[in-house]
Amino acid sequence: QAHLDIALTDARLNRGLVPITGLLEYTDALALEAQIKAGAHALLVDHPELDLDTRRAMAAGQLGGDAAAPREVVIYAHHQPTEAHGIVGLEGGHVPYATIDQLTEWCTTRGTKVSIRPVLDLSEEISTDAYAPTQRQREQAILTTPTCVFPHCSKDARGCDLDHITPYASGGKTTSWNLAPLCRFHHRVKTFSTWTYHRTSRTGFTWTSPKGRVHPVDLTDFTDEHRRRTH
């Protein structure tokens, strides 16, 4: 069956490179190959230093020309005092430890609209009296805990719900400390079963199962592992 998968959430593991896989109808594949081949050849004029594979990848990214939807890069940056590197975020996901050269390439590609968001203080305690978290709270939660915080779940936080750890109906406030990303499935597990959890640090949580088993989660480990993969 024909399909096309663009693994945007894997960008963090590949320093901003996104795997694309799929199956196309033969005639569609022929047409796509012809466009990429022509585009890669045209890029040789301005980029003679690049190999063919790189030019083919660039040509695929340029498919559609002026008729394509505008390419938008939304950038925000933040850092912790203990970290030598910052984290660069892109709309639709985040790419830890992106290089200046990568940022330059992303932002200077023809037809790209660039927006820069204010720096977020990840240690700030943001509060609102409303039930719904503010956009700043959501961005802060995503940057602080980049995946669903349920044990062993790796769903990207940008596609998750923002959960009140202590339910709002039970007196839980809409504050940074009381908000954490949960994928839709684990949000329902937490809401409709006896799984419970509490926060132990900005990136740490302790979950208790219906049988009373304790499952600690610390997303600092996730960040450390990613640093080893990308440096």
N, C-alpha and C positions, 0 to 999 in steps of 0.2 A: 504494500500500500504506500502510495506517495506521501511523503511528509518532509517537513523541514524543521529542525530543532536548532535554536540559537541559545546557547547556555550562558546567558548573561550573568547568572549568579556565580559562574566559575571564573569570572574576571579577577577576583581577589587571589586566586591560586595561580594565575598565569600572568601576573604583572600587567594587567590591562588587556590581555589578549583573550578573545572569546572563541571557544570551540563551536564550530557549525557542522552538523551532520544531517543527512537526510537521503531520501530517494526521490528522484524526479522521473517523469515520463521521458522516454528517450528523445523525443523531439524537443522537449523543453530543455533537456540537458545539452543537446547540440546547440541550441540558441544561446544558452547561458555560456557555454564554453567559447563560442564565437565572440561574444561581447567581452568576456574576460581576456581572451587572447588579444583582441584588438586594443583593449584598454591598457594591458601590460606593455604592449609594443609602443603605444603612444607615450607612456610614462618614461620610456627609455631615453627620450630626448632631454627631459629635465632631470632625470635621476639615473645617469649612466653608471653610478657607483653601486646601485642596488641590484641584487640578484633577481632571477626570474620569479622565484617563489614569493619574494616580498612584493614585487610589482604586481603579481597576480592577486595577492591579497588586497593591495591598495585599489586595484581596478574593481574588485568585487565590492569594496566599500563605496565606490563612486558610481555604482550602477544607478541609473535613473536620471542622472544629470539634473537639469533645471526643473524637470517635472516631478522630481522626488520631493517628499516632505522635507522641510528645512532640518538640517542636523543641528541639534542643540546640545551644548555641553554646559552643565550647571556645576560650578565648583564651589566647595567650601573646604576650609582647612581648620584643623585643630591640633593641639598637642598637649601633652601632660608635662609638668616640670621635670619628671624623671626620665623622659624620653628624648633621645637625640633627634629622632625623625618625627615628622608630622604625618597626618593621614589626610589624603586627598579624597574627597567624595565626589561622585558623579551621579547625576540624576539617573535613577534606576538601579543604583548600587553603589558600593564603595570599593576603592582600590587602595589598600594600605601601602604606604611607602612607594608611591609612584615617583618616577624620576622627573626632574625638570625637563629633560629632553622629551619625555613622553607627553607632559603637559603642553609643551611648545608645539609638538606635532598635532595633538588633538585640537588645540585652539586655533591653529593657523591653517587648517584644511579649508579649502575654498568652500563657501556656502555655509560655514558653521556659525551659529549664534552662540556667543559666550556670555554667561551670567555668573557673577561671583556673589556668594552668600556671605553674610557676616560670620566671623569666627564664633564658635560656641564654646562656652566654658563647661566642660563635662562634669565638673564638681559642683556647679551651681545648683541650688535647690529651687526649682521653678514650681510655682503653685498657681492654681486657678480654682475659683469657687465652683466652676461648672463641672459637669460630669465628663464631657468630652475633653480630652487633652488638647492643648494648643499645638500649633505646628512646631514651635520651638521645642516643646516637650517631646514631641514625636521624633524630631531630628536628633535631639540629645540622646534619647533612648536607643535609637538605631546605631548611633556612633559608639555609645558606651557598651552595648551588648549586641554585636553584629548578627547574631542568630537567635532563633527561638531558644528560650532559656529552659525548656523541658529537658530532662536528662537524655543525652545522646541524640538530640534532634539538631540537625544542621540547616534547617530552613532559613533562608536569608531574612533578616529582620525587616527589611523594607517591604516584604510581602506579608508580614504578620499583623495580627491585631495587637493593640496596645492594651494590656490587661491591668486592671486594678488588683494588685496582689492581695490586699485586704479589700473585699468588695465594697463598692461605693454605697450600696444599700445597707451594709453593716457598719458604716461609719468610716470607711476608708476614704482618704482624701485624694484628690487629683494632684499629686505632688511627684516630683522626680523620683523620690525614694520608693513610692508606692506604685510605680509604673514599670512594666517589663513586657517585651515582645513575646507573644506566643503565636505559633502558627494556628490556623483555624481549627485543625483537628485537636491539638493539645489545649487550645482555649476551651473547647467543648468538654474535653476530659476533665479539666480543672473545674469547670462550671457545673457539670452534671454528674460528677462522681465525688468520692471522698478523698481524692488526691488534694493535698494542700502544700503550700510552700511559703517561705519567708526569705527576705533578703538579708544577707550577712555582710555584704560590701557592695560597692558600685557594680562589680562584675561577678559577685558570688551569691548563690542561692542554696537553700536546703529544702529539698522536696521530701514529703512523707507519703508513702503509698497507702492504699486502703488496708494493707496488712501490717502497717506500722513500720515498714522498712524505710530507712533514711537514705536519700540519694543526694549527695552534695554536687553542686554544679559551679564551676569557676571558669568563666570565659576568658580570664587572663591566660589560662593555658592555651586556649584557642589562638590568642594573639601571639604568644610566644612560639607556638608551632608554625604559624604563618610566617613569622620573622625568619625562622630557620629555613623555610622553603624558598623565600624570596631574596635572601642575602647570601 
